């Protein structure tokens, strides 16, 4: 036996010492030992243990009670988790006990670990209580819960059958019985998670949860393939419902929905069935002014010597040169789509049966768009031309009310349909008709075709050419009624004619005026392009370019009156 009067350790700059003498003895006989009460205490907390073990009986106890401060955690296990949201400490409490005979041992205990934020946020942690009994029908049972502010958020129970005996040690998994993980029916208040959500995001609602997962022993069930979501043999039956869910988002956006979902089938390839009904909502797309005038550093434009800028400058120079001119594209689509994913790169995707329904009270505002949507779509698992899994979307969305502002004109959405036909990846079909009354002319923009390559057509009543339509949109009157300066401006802008007009219309449709400004500035090699209006409501165009890192030269053109400054 060994008798210790005092034991002192110093680790990571913290000192711990025994509070009283203790004795540790071994024998007589093989596998026999005994330890009197042992207590180790210091700044982080206390560790205690006592007990004995012999061939007929065993009785062992141990406990840990530690409070690990943020600075100590960073020394032991460096991680940004400890300093997140103002920093946290970690409190650990554990008790474990081993008793009974060699033939029928019993282990029981508990473990809790809690993050204690330095701010006023409630603590978040986990609690675990477990028992493991030996004998012919040995089983490990555990109750696990996620906690917040001393109340359980989520509870799970585990039954893991095993075996024990002299030949196999105390306990090991039984190869002939299933592991069963059960989540009893419970309610989860989403408000408890709001402190962990991004800024200005709030979720309100109660989630109904229940689940049971069965894991088969090795050798039972089908072998999971390389794309399995969970590389285990087993089955799952899980259900979730949120009858009243409200999500408040940044920029005063919000959604009110109902959600029903279930996951059933094998663990390797479960089927996810869900229904989402968006009953009402308001989505505001923030229109943040672009920072066009950096106050320090070199001009970004001067550092761009890549092929895109070179080709844009060359195309602009060619368009101003005498002789035949090639169409100048404002919006250029890259020739290459990038490398295709190999089968080893494919992301696992479960069997899907997701149905989304949007009622007629969901509104989207931003970048000149103000529309209301409704419709239904279904999402299932499909395969692309390389036989890789991906979401397959079928259904249709309709714009039943709304306007779009483009080129300082407000267009009413007379017809707006988005139809998903089941292609993988999704490439919806557009059918949009926009109308705007400009003086005595009714201007129409028709957008039709696949989203990847829509066709844009301009028409009017009375009937005008596309060149005259653009003149009406920009100046309020056809080409024949423009003065010399305006006509020259139209000739200068429209010499590439239809290609340029359609690309400008496409940009305006896709991004609003801001997108048009950004696309033109990038393609023409200037530092800013800004479309706006003057004091009388007329359309204006401003172009700017840095001549030194601190000085920008601006060109301002009224699109309805001649004159620059």
Residue pairs with C-beta under 8 A, 6 or more apart in sequence:
1 23
1 24
1 25
1 26
2 23
2 24
2 25
3 21
3 22
3 23
4 18
4 21
4 22
4 23
4 24
5 21
6 17
6 18
6 21
7 17
7 18
7 40
8 15
8 16
8 17
8 18
9 15
9 16
9 17
9 40
10 16
12 72
12 75
12 76
13 75
14 42
14 43
14 44
14 72
15 42
15 43
16 40
16 41
16 42
16 43
16 44
16 47
17 40
17 41
17 42
18 38
18 39
18 40
18 41
19 39
19 40
19 41
20 37
20 39
22 35
22 36
22 37
22 38
23 35
23 36
24 33
24 34
24 35
24 36
25 33
25 34
25 35
26 32
26 33
27 33
29 54
29 55
31 53
31 54
31 55
32 53
32 54
32 55
33 52
33 53
34 51
34 52
34 53
35 49
35 50
35 51
35 52
36 50
37 48
37 50
38 48
38 49
38 50
39 46
39 47
39 48
40 46
40 47
40 48
41 47
44 66
44 67
44 68
44 72
45 64
45 65
45 66
45 67
45 92
46 63
46 64
46 65
46 66
47 62
47 63
47 64
47 65
47 66
48 61
48 62
48 63
49 60
49 61
49 62
49 63
50 60
50 61
51 58
51 59
51 60
51 61
51 62
51 98
52 58
52 59
52 60
53 60
55 102
56 101
56 102
57 100
57 101
58 98
58 99
58 100
58 101
58 102
58 105
59 98
59 99
60 97
60 98
60 99
61 95
61 96
61 97
62 94
62 95
62 96
63 94
63 95
63 96
64 92
64 93
64 94
65 92
65 93
66 91
66 92
66 93
67 89
67 90
67 91
68 76
68 89
68 90
68 91
68 92
69 89
70 82
70 83
70 87
70 88
70 89
70 118
73 79
73 82
73 89
73 90
74 82
74 83
81 88
82 88
82 90
85 117
85 119
85 121
86 117
86 118
86 119
87 117
87 118
88 115
88 116
88 117
88 118
89 115
89 116
89 118
90 113
90 114
90 115
90 116
91 112
91 113
91 114
91 116
91 125
92 111
92 112
92 113
93 110
93 111
93 112
94 109
94 110
94 111
94 112
95 109
95 110
96 107
96 108
96 109
96 110
97 107
97 108
97 109
98 105
98 106
98 107
99 105
99 106
100 106
100 134
102 166
103 134
103 135
103 165
104 133
104 134
104 135
105 133
105 134
105 164
105 170
105 171
106 131
106 132
106 133
106 134
107 130
107 131
107 132
107 133
107 170
107 171
108 130
108 131
108 132
109 129
109 130
110 127
110 128
110 129
110 130
111 126
111 127
111 128
111 130
112 125
112 126
112 127
112 128
112 147
113 125
113 126
114 123
114 124
114 125
114 126
114 147
115 123
115 124
115 125
116 123
117 123
121 195
122 148
122 149
122 192
122 195
123 147
123 148
123 149
123 150
124 146
124 147
124 148
124 196
125 146
125 147
125 148
126 144
126 145
126 146
126 147
127 144
127 145
127 147
127 152
128 142
128 143
128 144
129 142
129 143
130 140
130 141
130 142
130 143
131 140
131 141
131 142
132 138
132 139
132 140
132 141
132 162
132 171
133 139
134 164
134 165
134 170
134 171
135 164
136 163
137 161
138 161
138 162
138 163
138 164
138 171
138 174
139 159
139 160
139 161
139 162
140 158
140 159
140 160
140 161
140 162
140 171
141 157
141 158
141 159
141 160
142 157
142 158
142 160
143 155
143 156
143 157
143 158
144 155
144 156
144 157
144 158
145 152
145 153
145 154
145 155
145 156
146 152
146 153
146 154
147 153
148 192
149 192
153 188
153 192
154 183
154 186
154 188
154 209
155 183
155 184
155 186
156 181
156 182
156 183
157 181
157 182
157 183
157 184
158 179
158 180
158 181
158 182
159 179
159 180
159 182
160 173
160 179
161 173
161 174
161 177
161 178
161 179
162 171
162 172
162 173
162 174
163 171
163 172
163 173
163 174
164 170
164 171
164 172
173 179
173 217
174 217
175 217
175 218
175 219
176 217
177 217
178 214
178 215
178 216
178 217
178 234
179 214
179 215
179 234
180 212
180 213
180 214
180 215
181 211
181 212
181 213
181 214
181 215
182 211
182 212
182 213
183 209
183 210
183 211
183 212
183 238
184 210
185 208
185 209
185 210
186 208
186 209
186 210
187 206
187 207
187 208
187 209
188 206
188 207
188 209
189 206
189 207
190 203
190 204
190 205
190 206
190 207
190 242
190 245
191 203
191 204
193 203
194 201
194 202
194 203
197 203
198 250
199 250
200 248
200 249
200 250
200 251
201 247
201 248
201 249
201 250
202 247
202 248
203 245
203 246
203 247
203 248
204 245
204 246
204 247
204 248
205 242
205 243
205 244
205 245
205 246
206 242
206 243
206 244
207 240
207 241
207 242
208 239
208 240
208 241
208 242
208 243
209 238
209 239
209 240
210 238
210 239
211 236
211 237
211 238
211 239
211 263
212 236
212 237
212 238
213 234
213 235
213 236
213 237
213 238
213 267
214 234
214 235
214 236
215 232
215 233
215 234
215 267
216 232
216 233
216 234
218 233
220 233
221 233
221 234
221 266
222 233
222 266
222 268
223 233
224 230
224 231
224 232
224 233
224 267
224 268
224 269
225 268
226 344
227 346
227 348
227 389
228 267
228 268
228 269
228 348
229 267
229 268
229 269
229 270
229 348
229 350
230 267
230 268
231 268
232 267
232 268
233 266
233 267
233 268
234 266
234 267
235 265
235 266
235 267
236 263
236 264
236 265
236 266
236 267
236 270
237 262
237 263
237 264
238 262
238 263
238 264
239 261
239 262
240 259
240 260
240 261
240 262
241 259
241 260
241 261
242 257
242 258
242 259
243 258
244 256
244 258
245 256
245 257
245 258
245 259
246 254
246 255
246 256
246 257
247 254
247 255
247 257
248 254
249 255
249 283
250 286
251 284
251 285
251 286
252 282
252 284
253 281
253 282
253 283
253 284
254 281
254 282
255 278
255 280
255 281
255 283
255 362
256 278
256 279
256 280
256 281
257 276
257 277
257 278
257 279
257 281
258 275
258 276
258 277
258 279
259 274
259 275
259 276
259 277
260 274
260 275
261 272
261 273
261 274
261 275
262 272
262 273
262 274
263 270
263 271
263 272
263 273
263 350
264 270
264 271
264 273
265 271
265 351
269 350
269 351
270 350
270 351
271 350
271 351
271 352
271 353
272 350
272 351
272 352
272 353
272 354
273 353
273 354
274 353
274 354
274 355
275 354
275 355
275 356
275 357
276 354
276 355
276 356
276 357
277 356
277 357
277 359
278 356
278 357
278 358
278 359
278 362
279 359
279 361
280 359
280 361
280 362
281 361
281 362
281 363
282 362
282 363
282 365
283 362
283 363
283 364
283 365
283 366
284 365
284 366
285 364
285 365
285 366
285 367
285 369
286 366
287 366
287 367
287 514
290 514
290 517
290 518
292 527
292 528
292 530
292 544
293 528
293 552
294 300
297 549
298 549
299 527
299 546
299 549
300 527
301 525
301 526
301 527
301 545
301 546
302 546
308 522
309 525
312 522
312 523
312 524
312 525
313 525
315 326
315 328
315 329
316 328
316 524
316 525
318 325
318 326
319 325
319 326
319 328
319 495
319 496
325 495
325 496
326 496
327 496
327 497
327 498
327 499
327 500
328 496
328 499
328 500
329 499
329 500
329 503
329 523
330 500
330 503
330 504
330 507
330 519
330 520
330 523
331 503
331 506
331 507
331 519
331 523
332 523
340 386
341 386
341 388
343 388
346 388
346 389
347 389
348 389
349 381
349 389
349 390
349 391
350 381
351 380
351 381
352 379
352 380
352 381
352 391
353 378
353 380
354 378
354 379
354 380
355 376
355 377
355 378
355 379
356 376
356 377
356 378
356 379
356 395
357 375
357 376
358 373
358 374
358 375
358 376
358 397
359 374
360 372
360 374
360 400
361 372
362 372
362 373
362 374
363 370
363 371
363 372
363 373
364 370
364 371
364 372
364 373
366 512
367 511
367 512
367 513
367 514
367 515
368 404
368 405
368 406
368 512
368 513
369 402
369 403
369 404
369 405
369 512
370 402
370 403
370 404
371 399
371 401
371 402
371 403
371 404
371 413
371 416
372 399
372 400
372 401
372 402
373 397
373 398
373 399
373 400
374 397
374 398
374 400
375 395
375 396
375 397
375 398
375 418
376 395
376 396
377 393
377 394
377 395
377 396
377 397
377 420
378 393
378 394
378 395
379 391
379 392
379 393
380 391
380 392
380 394
381 389
381 390
381 391
381 392
382 389
382 390
382 391
382 392
382 422
382 424
383 389
383 390
383 424
384 390
384 424
384 425
390 424
390 425
391 424
391 425
391 426
392 422
392 423
392 424
392 426
393 420
393 422
393 426
393 428
394 420
394 421
394 422
395 419
395 420
396 417
396 418
396 419
396 420
397 417
397 418
398 416
398 417
398 418
399 413
399 415
399 416
399 417
399 432
400 416
401 413
402 412
402 413
402 416
403 410
403 411
403 412
403 413
404 410
404 411
404 413
404 434
404 509
404 512
405 411
405 512
405 513
406 505
406 508
406 509
406 512
406 513
406 516
407 473
407 474
407 504
407 508
407 513
407 516
407 531
407 539
408 513
408 531
408 532
408 533
408 539
409 436
409 438
409 443
409 473
410 436
411 434
411 435
411 436
411 443
411 445
412 434
412 435
412 436
413 432
413 433
413 434
414 433
414 434
414 435
415 431
415 432
415 433
416 431
416 432
416 433
417 430
417 431
417 432
418 428
418 429
418 430
418 431
419 428
419 429
419 431
420 426
420 428
420 429
421 427
421 428
421 429
427 450
427 451
427 452
428 450
428 451
429 449
429 450
429 451
430 447
430 448
430 449
430 450
430 451
430 454
431 447
431 448
432 445
432 446
432 447
432 448
432 509
433 444
433 445
433 446
434 444
434 445
434 446
434 447
434 509
435 442
435 443
435 444
435 445
436 442
436 443
436 473
437 443
438 472
438 473
438 476
439 472
439 476
439 477
440 462
441 460
441 461
441 462
441 464
441 469
441 472
442 460
442 461
443 458
443 459
443 460
443 469
443 472
443 473
444 458
444 459
444 460
444 461
445 456
445 457
445 458
445 505
445 509
446 456
446 457
446 458
446 459
447 454
447 455
447 456
447 509
448 454
448 455
448 457
449 455
454 506
456 502
456 505
456 506
456 509
458 466
458 469
458 470
458 501
458 505
459 469
460 468
460 469
460 472
464 472
464 478
466 497
466 498
466 501
467 479
467 490
467 494
467 497
467 501
468 478
468 479
468 480
470 490
470 494
470 501
471 477
471 478
471 479
471 482
471 486
471 490
472 478
474 490
474 539
474 559
474 560
475 482
475 486
475 490
475 539
475 559
475 560
476 560
479 487
479 490
482 490
483 562
485 562
486 559
486 560
486 562
489 557
489 559
493 500
494 500
494 501
504 516
507 515
507 516
507 519
507 520
508 515
508 516
511 518
511 519
513 531
516 529
516 531
517 528
517 529
517 530
517 531
518 529
520 526
520 529
521 527
521 528
521 529
524 543
526 543
526 544
526 545
527 544
527 545
527 546
527 552
528 542
528 543
528 544
528 545
528 552
528 554
529 541
529 542
529 543
529 544
530 541
530 542
530 543
530 544
531 539
531 540
531 541
531 542
532 539
532 540
532 542
533 539
533 540
534 540
534 558
538 558
538 559
538 560
538 561
539 558
539 559
539 560
540 556
540 557
540 558
540 559
541 556
541 557
541 559
542 554
542 555
542 556
542 557
543 554
543 555
543 557
544 552
544 553
544 554
544 555
545 552
545 553
546 552
546 553
547 553
555 564
556 564
556 565
557 563
557 564
